[in-house]
Amino acid sequence: MARKNALLALDQRARDRGLHEERTVSLRQTLGLPESVQRIECFDVSHTMGEATVASCVVYDRNAMQKADYRRYNIRDVTPGDDYGAMRQALARRYERMTREGGKIPDLILVDGGRGQVNAARASLAELGLNDVSIVGVAKGPERKPGLEELVLEAGGRTLGLSPQSPALHLIQQIRDEAHRFAIVGHRARRGKARTNSMLTEIPGIGAKRRQRLLTHFGGLRGVQAAAVDELAQVAGVSKSLAAKIYKHLHA
């Protein structure tokens, strides 16, 4: 049985590899890219009304997602909601380091978005002298339905629509969806941490040490919110009167 399962797993892996190779070849042909194109990196930006903006970068190389190469970037010093500025910063931070340290530069960059995101990505790369990397925007189609995406090409401001059955589109969707997932996970974690810190730091008498003790003792903000005054007062450094203040603030 173990041998049979191993053979089935190897057979499935071979089929998957063949499918990914077919999709990669289709993408190169669709976009008119050379056969040497293998490494694709995709960027997405996630935030909630401009709050806790996080950009993601995922990597597809050698016909597989390379999770060890994924990166997230907490966007700083950009006007909340400025997706173009966030995209510029994410690419600048990734490729400035790569050019400095001799890292792998991708053959193709996908950005989730339209013409504005493509222009932002190009401007960021141009500042680093990376003018030979192809950039394609993946714009959501009508009603944001999968299969109706438009590819935004740099040359001549053209857009390209592919058949929902296109292997090239399937590969783009796979990479774009992974970038989207990775960005959302990072954004939610950053937003949750910011809100936790905000709720507790607003209470007079709660500094960094007491805040950390409370979160550690109760296993997070929800535990602190669910605690009674007497339970809060059991935390080192929290008096009965301070516990009452904390309870009142969290239940106002």
N, C-alpha and C positions, 0 to 999 in steps of 0.2 A: 504493500500500500504506500509506504514511504517513497519507494522508487517510482511508482505510478504518479504520485502527487508531484514529485520533482520533475518528471518528464512533462507533465501538464503545465507546470509553472514555467519551464524553459520554453515550451511551445508558445505559451501566451506572451512571454517576453519577446520572443522572436517576431511574433505578429505585431506587437506594439511597436517594436523598433522599425519594422517595415512600414507601418502606418505613419509613424513620425517622419521617416525618410521621405515618403511620398508627399506628405504635407510640406516639408521643407523645400523639396524640389519644385512643387507647385507654386510656393510663395516666391521663390527666386524667378521662376518663369513669368509669373504674373506681374512682378514689379520690375522685371528686366535687370535683375541683379546677377553678378557673376557667380559661377559655380563655387567659388571659394567662400561665399557667405555662409557662415555657420552660427556665429554668436549673435544673439539678439537680446537686447535689454529693453525693458518696458517700464515706463514711469506712470504713476498715478498719484493724484493729490486728494486727500480726504480731510474734511472738517465739518463742523456743524455751525452754520452761520458765522464762519470765520474763526470759530473757537478751536484751539488745540490742533492746528494744522500739521499734518504729517504727510510726507511724500514717501512713496515706496519705489524701489527698483528691484525687479525680478529678472532672472537670467535664464535664457534658454540656449543651450549649447550642446553639441554632439547629440542632437535629437532627443534631448531630455531637459527638464527643468533642473537647474543647478542650485539647490536650496542653500548650500553653503556660501554662495556668492550673493544672496539676497542682502539688501540693506534698507534701513529706514532712516529718514531724516526729519527731525523735529525742526520745523520752519520757524525762523526767528527774524525779527526786524523787518517784517513784511506787512503791509496794510491788511488787516483781517478781510478775508474773502478775495484777495488778489491771487487768483489761481495762476496767472501768467508769471507774477513775481515769484510765487512758490516754485513753479516749474523751473524758472531760471536758476533759482538758488540751489535746488536739488541737483541739477545737472552740473552746475559749477562746482559744488562740493564733491561730487563723485569723481568727475574727470580731472579736476585740478590735482587731486591726490594721485590719481592713476598716472597722469603725465609726469608728475614729480617722482613717483616711485617705480615707474616702468610697468604698471599693471596692464591687464588686457583691455584694449579698446574694442568695443563691439563693431561688428560689420553693419548692423542695422539697429536703429533706435525707434521704438514705438512709443508714442505718447497718447494717453487717453484724453481725447479732446479734438478740437478742430483747428482752424487756421491760426488762431491766437496762440494756442499751445505749441504748435509747430514753429511759429516765428520766435516764440520765447526760447524754445530749445535750440534753434539755430543760432540765435544771438549769443546764448551762453557758450556754445561750442566754438563760435567764431572768435570769442575773446581768448580762448585757449589755443587757437590755431588748428582746431580739429574740423577742417572744412570738407574732409573726404568721407565722413560718416553719413550714410543715408538716414533720413528722418521721415517717418510716416505717422500721421495722426489717425487715430481711430475714433471717428465721430459717431455718436449714437444716431440711429436712423429715426424715422417717424415713430412717434409714441414709444421710443426707446426699446423697440422690439428686437430681440436677438435675430440675426440673419439679415437685418436691414441696415447694418453699419455702412458708413461711407469712409473710404480711405482718403485722407487728405495728403496729396503728394506735393513736394516742394516745387518741382519743375512746372512753371507756367501757371501755378495756382490751381492745378487740376484736382478733381476728385474722381474716385473710382468706386463703382459699386460692383460687388461680386455676387454670384449666385449663392443662395443659402446652402447649396450642396458643394460649394467649392472647397477642396482640401486646404487651399491657402487661407481662406476665411476661417476655417475650423481651427487652424493653428493660431491665427491672430486672436481669435476669441479665447482660446485656451490661455494664451500668455496674458492677454488683457485682463481676463477674469481673475487670474492669479495675482496680478499686480493690484487689482481692485480689492481683493480679499486681504492681501497683506497690508495694504494701506489702512483699511477699515479697522483691522485688529490693532494696529499701532495707534490710530486716532482714538479709539475707544479707551485704550489703556491710558493714554496721555490725558484725555478729558476726565476720566474717572479719578486719576491721581490729583489733577488740578482742583477738581471740585471737592475732593476729600480734604485736601490741604486748606482750601478756601473756607470751608465750613468750620473747621476747628481753629484756624488762625484768626478768625473774626472774634473769638471769645477772649476777653481780657484775662490775662493770667495764664494763657496756654501758649507756651513756647515750643520750640522744636522738640525738646526732650520729653516734655509731658505729652505732646501730641503723639510721638512715637510710642511711648509707653501705653497710652490708651489704645492705639491701633493694634499693637502687639498683644496686649492683654485680651482684647475682645475679638481679635481676628479680622479687623477692618472696620470701616465706618458703620456698616449696618449693625454690627455687634455693639458698637458704642451707642448708636441710636436706640437699640432695644434694651439697653441696660437701665436699671433703676438707679436712683440717687445713691442708695446704700452700696450698690455694686460698683458704681463709679468711684466712690470714696475709698474703695479697697485698693485702688491703683496707687503705687508709690508716688508721693508728691501731690496727690489730689486730696484736698481737705473736704470736709462735709459741705462747707459753704461754696467752694469751687465746684464740687460735684453738682450742687443745686443749680449753679449758673450754667454749667454745661448742659444739664438736662433741660433747663428752661429755653436755652438758645436752640437746641436741636428739635424742640417740640413747639416752637413758637408758631 
